[in-house]
Amino acid sequence: MSFFSNLSTLFSTDEQANKKQGAAPTNPKHKVFTKHQDKPVNPAGHKFAKPAKPTPPSPAMQASANSIIDKAKQEAEAIVREATAKAREIIVEAKDESLEIRSKIEKETRRIEQELAMQQRDIKSKLDKIDFRFEQITQKEERIDKLKSDLEAQKESLEKSRAKTLEKLEEVSGYSKDKAKEILFEGLEKKLSHDLAQMVAQKEETAKLDADEKAQEILIDAMRHGATDYVAEYTISVVNIPSEEMKGKIIGKSGRNIHTFERRTGVEIDLDSSPTEIKLSSFDPVRREIARVSMERLIKDGRIQPARIEEIVDKVEQEIERITFDAGKKLAHEVGVYNIPNGLISMLGRFKYRFSYGQNMIKHTIEETKIGTKIAHELGLDVNTVKLGCLLHDIGKVSGNHDESHVQAGVRIAKQFGMPKEAIDCIAQHHEDEPFSSPESMAVYIADAISGARPGARYENHEEYIKRLEALETIAMSYEEVKQAYAIQAGRELRVLLLPEKSKDDDVTILANKIRDRVQKEVIVPGNVTVTVIREFREQAVTKG
């Protein structure tokens, strides 16, 4: 850069000197000549005066210019030398890198070749083993074929020997084979008839003695396999709302929103029960579930208007249809019943939202099917018929037709989907509406009764529950030595506290038995009630300060 800056300084000095002498610039780049003119012109076409003859530079200036040029040459040579040295370094580094890359490639190539060689050796070894194994198998097959031919020959020889022996026996005895067999059986029957009669009588007596015990074992084992947990639910769904202002949005102008929602979902909305919740009431559990999910989404969205209500409800209906189908498919697979029509699977899926006295229909069906299957296995019945009957026995409860009983609706639906007659009989007879036609229908009836009637399976009326607890506490409080009584654990335990000054330790046992007997006679309780009587004597002594 210093070389070019010195040259520009030199030329600018010459131009300034020429300007001082009144001469035109001597740089030929500023001259413009035309084809038909001898005089120089500027780009605009104006003629210049003839330039004056340039004054030659002085020796001092010439010497300065020469020194600048020499210095520039030296700098240029230094730059060239430096560039050459860097180029050599770059070339050396490139060669080193290429050698390193080549070395890596050679190492990788050798490694791959070694791996391929090892794989080839393994493959060859495996092929040798396979060939050896194949030879062994071939030899075994040859030996088996030889043994088979020898056995066939021996069999033919034995058959011939047997035929000859029978011929000789017939000649010696004077009877044919069938006649000898008949005579032998007659003799055995006469000899063993008394023993057989005694054995049959003994077995019948043993069977009578063991029948009740065996039946109890079967039922207990079946109930054990069908035990499940239940959560009682009501026929009303509750939706929480963030504030009472949301109720105004739900009602809408002139009640158009709430009317649209009730008309579209088929449920009734109660907004007055609580300031922070609304209740949805409907006899159809699926419609109630659609309404609940739709209401929750509308509250979350905030845009509550008729068109939006229609859109949300349509989407939720499609989702619930898919959910019910999946639930029905899962139910059928869980109880081990397959190849059911899709329409019937969708109806079974509605059990997910259906409750009978607080007992969920899916859980009830699973429990009943397990019990019925166990009974069928123990009694040697048709297990598939019992499974199908247990699965479909309550299908009429989700038919939606209130003009017929669920038994009639179940029979109609089963016939509609082409179910076997044995399964249809199980549905028709599981409440003894018709006489039992087979042991399988009786097994379905027993399994349904066990599942539905066991304690804790179905929801109990709240008022009756309160009355039972009050009755338990009233019986305990009727004794003067009782201080307080508490019915706890949903009425399964009655805890009684005695007054120590009006009772003795012996009264604890006596009073517990008395209360137990009265509870057993006067109160109807599902399950057992444990009566716990407690007598505690306390004395306090205070020190003087």
C-alpha positions in Angstrom: 0.0 0.0 0.0 2.9 2.4 0.7 4.1 1.9 -2.9 0.8 3.0 -4.4 0.4 5.9 -2.0 3.9 7.2 -2.9 3.1 7.1 -6.6 -0.1 9.0 -6.0 1.8 11.6 -4.1 4.4 11.9 -6.9 1.8 12.4 -9.6 -0.2 14.9 -7.5 3.0 17.0 -7.0 3.7 17.1 -10.7 0.1 18.3 -11.4 0.4 21.0 -8.8 3.6 22.2 -10.4 2.1 22.4 -13.8 -0.9 24.3 -12.5 1.5 26.9 -11.0 3.2 27.4 -14.4 -0.2 27.8 -16.1 0.1 24.6 -18.1 -2.5 22.0 -18.7 -2.2 18.6 -17.0 0.2 16.3 -18.6 -1.7 13.0 -17.8 -2.6 11.5 -21.1 -5.8 10.0 -19.6 -7.4 13.4 -19.5 -7.0 13.9 -23.2 -9.9 13.2 -25.5 -9.4 13.1 -29.2 -12.0 12.8 -31.9 -11.7 11.1 -35.2 -11.8 14.3 -37.4 -10.0 16.8 -35.1 -6.4 17.4 -34.6 -6.8 19.4 -31.4 -7.8 17.9 -28.1 -11.4 18.4 -26.9 -13.1 17.8 -23.6 -16.0 15.4 -23.3 -18.5 18.3 -23.8 -17.0 19.2 -27.2 -15.2 22.4 -26.2 -11.8 23.1 -27.7 -8.8 23.7 -25.4 -5.9 25.9 -26.1 -2.7 24.2 -27.2 -0.9 22.9 -24.1 2.4 24.4 -23.3 5.5 22.2 -23.5 6.0 20.4 -20.2 9.0 21.5 -18.1 11.4 18.6 -17.5 11.7 17.6 -13.8 14.7 18.8 -11.8 17.5 16.4 -10.8 16.4 16.5 -7.1 12.9 15.5 -8.0 14.2 12.8 -10.4 16.4 11.4 -7.6 13.4 11.5 -5.1 11.2 9.6 -7.6 13.9 7.0 -8.3 14.4 6.4 -4.5 10.6 6.0 -4.1 10.5 3.6 -7.0 13.4 1.5 -5.6 11.8 1.4 -2.2 8.5 0.3 -3.8 10.3 -2.4 -5.7 11.9 -3.6 -2.5 8.6 -3.7 -0.7 7.0 -5.5 -3.6 9.8 -8.1 -3.6 9.4 -8.5 0.2 5.6 -9.0 -0.3 6.3 -11.5 -3.1 8.8 -13.4 -0.9 6.4 -13.5 2.0 3.6 -14.7 -0.2 5.9 -17.4 -1.6 6.8 -18.5 1.9 3.2 -18.7 2.9 2.3 -20.6 -0.2 5.0 -23.1 0.5 3.7 -23.4 4.1 0.1 -24.0 2.8 1.4 -26.6 0.3 3.3 -28.4 3.1 0.3 -28.3 5.4 -2.0 -29.6 2.6 0.5 -32.4 1.9 0.5 -33.3 5.6 -3.3 -33.3 5.7 -3.5 -35.4 2.6 -1.0 -37.9 4.1 -3.0 -38.0 7.3 -6.3 -38.5 5.5 -4.7 -41.2 3.3 -3.3 -42.9 6.4 -6.8 -42.8 8.1 -8.4 -44.2 4.9 -5.8 -47.0 4.8 -6.4 -47.9 8.4 -10.2 -47.9 8.0 -9.8 -50.0 4.8 -7.6 -52.5 6.7 -10.2 -52.6 9.6 -13.1 -53.2 7.2 -11.1 -55.8 5.4 -10.4 -57.6 8.7 -14.1 -57.4 9.7 -15.2 -58.8 6.4 -12.6 -61.5 6.7 -13.9 -62.4 10.2 -17.5 -62.3 8.9 -16.6 -64.6 6.1 -14.9 -67.0 8.5 -18.0 -66.9 10.7 -20.3 -67.5 7.8 -18.2 -70.3 6.5 -18.1 -71.9 10.0 -21.9 -71.6 10.2 -22.4 -73.1 6.8 -20.1 -76.0 7.8 -22.2 -76.5 10.9 -25.4 -76.3 8.8 -24.0 -78.8 6.3 -23.0 -81.2 9.2 -26.4 -80.8 10.8 -28.1 -81.4 7.5 -26.1 -84.6 7.0 -27.1 -85.7 10.5 -30.8 -85.0 9.8 -30.5 -86.9 6.5 -29.0 -89.9 8.3 -31.7 -89.8 11.0 -34.4 -89.7 8.4 -32.8 -92.7 6.7 -32.7 -94.6 10.0 -36.3 -93.6 10.8 -37.5 -94.8 7.4 -35.6 -98.1 7.9 -37.2 -98.5 11.4 -40.6 -97.7 10.0 -40.2 -100.4 7.3 -39.1 -102.8 10.0 -42.0 -102.0 12.2 -44.4 -102.5 9.3 -42.9 -105.8 8.6 -43.2 -106.8 12.3 -46.8 -105.6 12.4 -47.7 -107.7 9.4 -45.9 -110.7 11.1 -47.8 -110.2 14.3 -51.1 -109.8 12.5 -50.5 -113.2 10.8 -49.5 -114.8 14.1 -52.6 -113.4 15.8 -54.9 -114.6 13.0 -53.3 -118.1 13.3 -53.7 -118.1 17.1 -57.4 -117.1 16.8 -58.0 -119.9 14.3 -56.4 -122.5 16.6 -58.4 -121.2 19.6 -61.6 -121.4 17.7 -60.7 -125.0 16.6 -59.9 -126.0 20.2 -62.9 -124.3 21.9 -65.4 -125.0 19.2 -66.7 -121.4 19.4 -66.2 -118.4 17.1 -64.7 -115.2 18.3 -68.0 -113.3 18.7 -69.6 -116.3 20.5 -66.7 -116.6 22.9 -66.8 -112.9 23.6 -70.6 -113.0 24.3 -70.1 -116.0 26.7 -67.3 -114.2 28.5 -69.3 -111.0 29.0 -72.3 -112.9 30.3 -70.1 -114.6 32.9 -68.5 -111.3 34.0 -71.9 -109.6 34.2 -73.3 -112.3 36.5 -70.2 -112.2 38.7 -69.9 -108.5 39.0 -73.6 -107.4 39.0 -73.8 -107.5 42.8 -70.6 -105.5 43.2 -71.7 -103.0 40.6 -75.0 -102.5 42.4 -73.2 -101.9 45.7 -70.8 -99.5 44.1 -73.6 -97.4 42.4 -75.5 -97.2 45.7 -72.4 -96.1 47.5 -71.6 -93.5 44.9 -75.1 -92.1 45.0 -75.0 -91.8 48.8 -71.6 -90.1 48.6 -72.8 -87.7 45.9 -75.9 -86.7 48.0 -73.7 -86.0 51.0 -71.1 -84.0 49.0 -73.6 -82.1 46.8 -74.3 -79.3 49.1 -70.7 -78.9 50.1 -69.6 -78.9 46.5 -72.2 -76.4 45.5 -71.1 -74.0 48.2 -67.5 -74.4 47.1 -68.4 -73.7 43.5 -70.4 -70.5 44.4 -67.8 -69.2 46.8 -65.0 -69.8 44.3 -67.1 -68.1 41.6 -67.8 -65.1 43.8 -64.1 -64.8 44.7 -63.1 -64.7 41.1 -65.7 -62.0 40.4 -65.0 -59.6 43.3 -64.6 -56.0 42.0 -64.6 -52.5 43.4 -67.6 -50.2 42.7 -68.1 -46.4 42.8 -71.8 -45.4 43.2 -73.0 -42.6 40.9 -76.2 -40.7 40.6 -78.3 -39.9 37.5 -77.3 -36.2 37.7 -74.1 -34.8 36.3 -72.5 -31.7 37.9 -70.5 -29.1 36.1 -68.5 -26.5 38.0 -68.4 -22.9 36.8 -65.9 -20.2 37.6 -68.4 -17.5 38.7 -72.1 -16.7 38.6 -71.5 -14.4 35.6 -71.1 -17.5 33.5 -74.7 -18.5 34.2 -75.9 -15.3 32.3 -73.8 -16.5 29.3 -75.3 -19.9 29.5 -78.9 -18.5 29.6 -78.2 -16.0 26.8 -80.4 -13.3 25.5 -84.1 -14.2 26.1 -82.9 -17.7 27.1 -81.9 -18.7 23.6 -78.6 -20.3 24.6 -80.1 -22.5 27.3 -83.1 -23.5 25.1 -80.7 -24.4 22.3 -78.5 -26.5 24.6 -81.5 -28.4 26.1 -83.1 -29.0 22.8 -79.9 -30.2 21.2 -78.7 -32.5 24.0 -82.1 -33.6 25.4 -81.2 -32.8 29.1 -82.5 -30.4 31.7 -80.3 -27.7 33.2 -80.6 -26.6 36.8 -78.8 -23.3 37.5 -80.3 -22.6 41.0 -78.9 -25.4 43.1 -75.5 -23.7 43.7 -73.7 -20.5 42.8 -70.6 -22.3 41.6 -72.1 -25.3 39.8 -74.9 -26.3 37.4 -76.7 -29.7 37.3 -77.6 -31.7 34.1 -80.4 -34.1 34.5 -81.5 -36.8 32.0 -82.6 -40.5 32.1 -80.3 -41.2 29.2 -76.7 -41.6 30.6 -75.1 -41.1 27.2 -77.0 -37.9 26.4 -76.1 -36.7 29.9 -72.4 -37.4 29.3 -72.5 -35.6 25.9 -74.2 -32.6 27.6 -71.6 -32.6 30.4 -68.6 -32.7 28.1 -70.2 -30.1 25.8 -71.0 -27.7 28.7 -67.4 -27.9 30.0 -66.0 -27.1 26.6 -68.4 -24.2 26.1 -67.4 -22.8 29.5 -63.7 -23.1 28.7 -64.2 -21.6 25.3 -66.3 -18.7 26.5 -68.1 -18.3 23.2 -71.6 -19.5 24.1 -74.1 -18.9 21.3 -76.5 -21.2 19.4 -74.3 -21.8 16.4 -71.3 -22.6 18.7 -73.5 -24.9 20.9 -74.6 -26.9 17.8 -71.0 -27.2 16.6 -69.6 -28.3 20.0 -72.4 -30.8 20.6 -71.9 -32.4 17.1 -68.2 -32.9 17.8 -68.8 -34.3 21.3 -71.4 -36.8 19.9 -68.9 -38.1 17.4 -66.2 -38.5 20.1 -68.7 -40.2 22.5 -69.7 -42.7 19.7 -66.0 -43.5 19.2 -65.5 -43.9 23.0 -68.5 -46.1 23.4 -67.4 -48.4 20.5 -64.0 -48.7 22.0 -65.5 -49.5 25.5 -67.8 -52.1 24.0 -64.9 -53.7 22.1 -62.8 -53.7 25.3 -65.6 -55.2 27.3 -66.2 -58.1 24.8 -62.5 -58.9 24.7 -62.1 -58.8 28.4 -64.9 -61.4 29.0 -63.5 -63.5 26.1 -66.4 -63.1 23.5 -65.4 -62.3 19.9 -66.9 -61.9 16.4 -69.8 -59.7 17.6 -71.4 -57.3 15.1 -70.3 -53.7 15.3 -73.8 -52.5 16.1 -74.0 -54.7 19.1 -70.5 -53.6 20.2 -71.6 -50.0 20.1 -74.6 -50.8 22.3 -72.4 -52.7 24.8 -70.2 -49.6 25.0 -73.1 -47.6 26.3 -72.8 -49.6 29.5 -69.8 -47.3 30.3 -72.3 -44.5 31.2 -75.2 -46.7 32.4 -75.8 -47.4 36.1 -78.3 -49.7 37.7 -79.0 -48.7 41.3 -75.6 -47.1 41.3 -73.8 -50.3 39.9 -71.9 -49.6 36.7 -73.1 -51.9 33.9 -69.6 -52.6 32.5 -68.3 -53.6 35.9 -71.4 -55.6 36.7 -71.2 -57.4 33.3 -67.5 -58.3 33.8 -68.2 -59.6 37.3 -71.2 -61.6 36.3 -69.4 -63.1 33.4 -66.5 -64.2 35.5 -68.9 -65.8 38.0 -70.9 -67.5 35.3 -67.8 -68.8 33.5 -66.5 -70.3 36.7 -69.8 -72.0 37.4 -69.9 -73.4 33.8 -66.4 -74.8 34.1 -67.1 -76.5 37.4 -70.5 -78.0 36.2 -69.3 -78.9 32.7 -71.7 -76.6 30.9 -71.3 -74.8 27.6 -68.9 -72.0 28.6 -69.4 -70.0 25.3 -73.1 -69.9 25.8 -72.8 -68.8 29.4 -70.3 -66.1 28.4 -72.5 -64.7 25.7 -75.6 -64.9 27.9 -73.9 -63.0 30.7 -72.5 -60.4 28.3 -75.9 -59.7 26.7 -78.3 -60.3 29.5 -78.8 -56.6 30.2 -78.4 -55.3 26.6 -82.1 -54.2 26.7 -81.3 -51.5 29.3 -79.6 -49.4 26.6 -82.2 -49.9 23.9 -83.8 -46.5 24.5 -87.3 -48.0 24.2 -89.3 -47.3 27.4 -92.4 -49.1 26.2 -90.9 -52.6 26.8 -89.0 -54.2 29.7 -85.3 -54.6 29.4 -85.7 -58.4 29.1 -88.1 -58.0 26.1 -85.8 -55.4 24.5 -82.8 -57.6 25.1 -84.5 -60.6 23.4 -85.5 -58.4 20.4 -82.0 -56.9 20.0 -80.3 -60.4 20.2 -82.7 -61.7 17.5 -82.1 -58.6 15.4 -78.3 -59.3 15.4 -78.7 -63.0 14.8 -77.5 -64.3 18.2 -77.8 -68.1 18.9 -81.0 -69.3 20.4 -79.3 -70.6 23.5 -78.0 -67.1 24.3 -81.4 -65.6 23.6 -83.0 -68.0 26.1 -80.4 -66.9 28.7 -81.5 -63.3 28.2 -85.2 -64.1 28.3 -84.9 -66.2 31.5 -82.3 -64.3 33.6 -85.2 -62.8 35.7 -87.4 -65.9 35.6 -89.8 -64.3 33.3 -89.8 -67.7 31.5 -89.1 -71.2 32.8 -85.5 -72.2 32.6 -84.8 -74.2 29.4 -81.2 -75.2 30.1 -78.5 -75.3 32.8 -76.7 -72.5 31.0 -79.6 -70.1 31.5 -79.8 -71.1 35.2 -76.0 -70.3 35.5 -76.6 -66.9 34.0 -79.5 -66.2 36.4 -77.3 -67.3 39.4 -74.3 -65.2 38.3 -76.6 -62.1 37.9 -78.1 -62.6 41.3 -74.8 -63.0 43.0 -73.3 -59.9 41.3 -76.3 -57.7 41.9 -77.3 -58.8 45.4 -73.9 -58.9 47.1 -73.3 -56.2 49.8 -71.8 -53.1 48.4 -72.6 -53.8 44.8 -75.4 -51.4 44.4 -76.2 -47.9 45.7 -78.4 -47.5 48.7 -81.0 -44.8 49.3 -79.5 -42.0 51.4 -82.5 -41.7 53.6 -82.5 -45.4 54.5 -78.8 -45.2 55.2 -79.3 -42.4 57.7 -82.2 -44.2 59.3 -80.1 -47.3 59.8 -77.3 -45.4 61.4 -79.7 -43.7 63.8 -81.3 -47.0 64.7 -77.9 -48.5 65.6 -77.1 -45.5 67.8 -80.6 -45.5 69.4 -80.3 -49.2 70.4 -76.9 -48.5 72.1 -78.1 -45.3 73.9 -81.1 -47.1 75.4 -78.9 -48.5 78.2 -78.4 -46.2 81.1 -74.7 -47.0 81.6 -73.9 -45.9 78.0 -72.4 -42.4 77.7 -72.2 -42.1 73.9 -72.5 -44.3 70.8 -71.2 -43.8 67.3 -72.1 -45.8 64.2 -68.9 -45.7 62.0 -67.6 -47.3 58.8 -70.9 -46.8 57.0 -72.8 -48.7 59.8 -70.5 -51.7 59.8 -69.2 -50.9 63.3 -71.0 -49.6 66.4 -68.7 -48.0 69.0 -70.1 -47.6 72.5 -68.6 -45.6 75.4 -69.7 -46.5 78.9 -69.9 -44.3 82.0 -67.3 -45.8 84.4 -69.2 -44.8 87.6 -72.3 -46.6 86.4 -70.7 -49.8 85.1 -68.2 -52.5 85.9 -65.6 -54.2 83.8 -67.8 -57.3 83.5 -70.6 -55.1 81.9 -68.4 -54.6 78.8 -68.8 -58.2 77.6 -72.4 -58.5 78.6 -73.5 -55.3 77.1 -71.7 -56.0 73.8 -73.6 -59.3 73.4 -76.9 -57.6 74.3 -76.5 -54.8 71.8 -75.3 -57.4 69.1 -78.5 -59.5 69.6 -80.8 -56.5 69.4 -79.1 -55.1 66.3 -79.4 -58.5 64.6 -83.2 -58.7 65.4 -84.3 -55.1 64.9 -82.1 -53.6 62.2 -81.6 -54.9 58.6 -77.9 -54.4 57.8 -76.1 -55.6 54.7 -73.2 -57.5 56.0 -71.8 -57.8 59.6 -71.9 -55.2 62.3 -69.1 -55.1 64.9 -70.1 -53.9 68.3 -67.2 -52.4 70.3 -67.9 -51.4 73.9 -65.3 -49.3 75.7 -65.1 -48.5 79.5 -62.4 -46.1 80.6 -61.8 -44.7 84.1 -59.9 -41.5 84.5 -58.7 -39.6 87.6 -57.0 -36.2 87.7 -54.8 -34.7 90.4 -53.7 -31.1 90.3 -50.7 -29.7 92.2 -50.9 -26.5 94.2 -48.8 -23.6 92.8 
